[in-house]
Amino acid sequence: MLDFLVAGLSANSVPYLVGLELQRTVHRAVVSGERPDTVIFLEHPAVYTAGRRTSAEERPTDGTPVIDTDRGGKITWHGPGQLVGYPILRLAEPIDVVGYVRRLEGILIDVLAGLGVDGRRVAGRSGVWVGQPGFEDKIAAIGIRVAEGVTMHGFALNCNNSLEPYEHIIACGIRDAGVTTISRVLGREVTPAQLVEPIRARFAAELVAAS
């Protein structure tokens, strides 16, 4: 069984630290068996968050505050127009963290394909990318943590958000690639709310395939 929780989108966006506490609450419940695996969908007000491997020179150049987190990866931005997904899932033993990241990438690649966006993986880099080889732009970032066999954190899919905040950081520690959005690729507005159901359906199909 897999549960889905839309915690807040658009005008009801969820502050990052509130969302983090929600994650922790759900994580404890999944670990204890009190609730099923759960995928949380939300938007955050604008915020920079830094994973454990973030270095000083990758942080904002304008002194903007950063929230340090316990996820993997480096610094990124969350904000309006970006759909954030926090899958709180119990992984099968033996735990394969890289395999789980590939699963998340695959789900997002399939959803993007349904919109007419050719998303793909780039060797040696997590997340989902678009564009010609050597000239890729990241369209979805992934950063996770596994504790007591259950995942936290997850993915951030750029729908119709501003790209200006990325100009002040070295996003995900990558200096030689850009960032884009679904709306920019398609030339039409695509909102986070429009992506919840396709991603939910793809997660559900993945669960059936794995059973």
ABEGO torsion letter per residue (X at the ends): XBBBBBAEBEAABBBAAAAAAAAAAAAAAAAAGABBBBBBBBBBBBBBBBBAABBAAABBAAGBBBBBBABBEBBBBBEBGBBBBBBBBBBBOBBBAAAAAAAAAAAAAAAAAAAGBBBBBBBGBBEBBBEBBGABBBABBBBBBBBGGBBBEEBBBBAABBAAAAAABBBGGBAABBBBBAAAAAGBBBBAAAAAAAAAAAAAAAAAAAX
